[in-house]
Amino acid sequence: MILDSHFLDLSPDNLQKRLDPLVSTLIDMITEFLELDVLVNKYTFLWTNLPAPREYKLESIFDYGVERSYIGNKVEVKIFRNHFEFFPFILLREIYYLFIPRKIRTYEWVQLTVNQMILTDLSNHDSLLEWSSLTRENVKIFDKISDGFERLEDYDRLRQFFKNPDLKRTSYKLFFKMLREDRQHLPKENDNIHIFFADNLNIEPEYYTDELIETIRCLTEIFHNKKTYRGMTEYIRLF
C-alpha cells in the first residue's frame, strides 16, 4: 500500500475541492488493508488559509500542522495552509488516528509507530526526508530532556518490517488489533512497542491466531520487562 500517487497535482488552491474525495479514498483503502472500520465515524477535514495559531511545542510534534476539535465521537480537523509542504504526511497521520482509540492516541509508542507507517506509505514522496528529519529531531530533543536516551534507532528497525512486502500487512494488522482488542494489556504510555514487532514478525502471517498473539505478548513481557520467570505460579500472578 504505497499512497504517494494520491497526492499528485495537489496545490493550496485546489486542495479544498479535492480534500473530501481524497479523505474518502484513503479511508476506504486503509479500511480494506486493515480489514477494520474507523472508530471515529463522524469526521470533518478542513483546509484553512489561516496560519497555525501558535508554534508547535516539542511534546506535540505529532500534532504538527493541525487543530482538532472533539465533540463526543465527532472530530473536526483543521489543516493549516502554511504546512502544505507536509500535507500528505499530516493528512495520513490524522486518518490513521481515526482507527485508534482516542484514549491511547497520544501514547508515544503509538505515535512513533504510526509515523513509521506514514514514512513507509509515502516512501516516494519528495518531502519524505524533510518530514523524517522534522519528527526525528523533535523526538530526539524531547527524549534527551525527559529520559536521557533515544529510542529512534529501534523504531527505524520497525520501519524495516513495514517495508517488507511479506510482513507489512501482517504487522499493520497486528498493531491495530492489539490497540483495539487487547487494551487491558497495552504497554504503558512511554514503553517500547518496537520490541514486540522486532522479536516476532518473522512468523508467517497465517499463523497469527489470537492465542499466538497473546503468547507473544506474555513472552515479550517476561523477557524484556520482568526479566525473571520462576514457574507457573509467577506466570499466573503476572498475567
Number of C-alpha atoms within 10 A of each C-alpha: 12 12 18 15 10 13 15 10 8 15 12 15 10 10 19 15 10 13 16 13 10 15 17 11 13 17 19 13 14 18 15 11 14 18 9 14 14 17 14 17 12 13 14 14 19 16 18 16 14 11 13 18 10 7 9 14 11 15 13 11 17 22 16 20 25 24 14 13 12 10 8 8 11 12 17 16 18 19 25 20 19 15 15 17 15 17 22 21 23 21 21 21 18 20 19 20 19 19 22 19 16 13 7 16 18 18 15 19 21 22 18 24 20 21 23 20 22 24 21 21 18 22 16 14 18 12 16 18 12 12 17 15 12 13 16 15 14 16 22 16 15 17 16 11 10 8 10 10 12 13 15 16 9 14 20 15 15 23 21 14 21 24 17 12 10 13 17 20 18 20 21 17 15 18 18 18 17 17 20 15 11 13 12 9 14 15 16 12 14 12 14 17 22 19 16 18 19 16 11 14 17 11 11 11 15 7 10 15 10 13 10 11 17 15 12 16 17 15 14 19 19 15 11 12 10 11 10 11 12 7 8 9 9 11 12 8 7 12 8
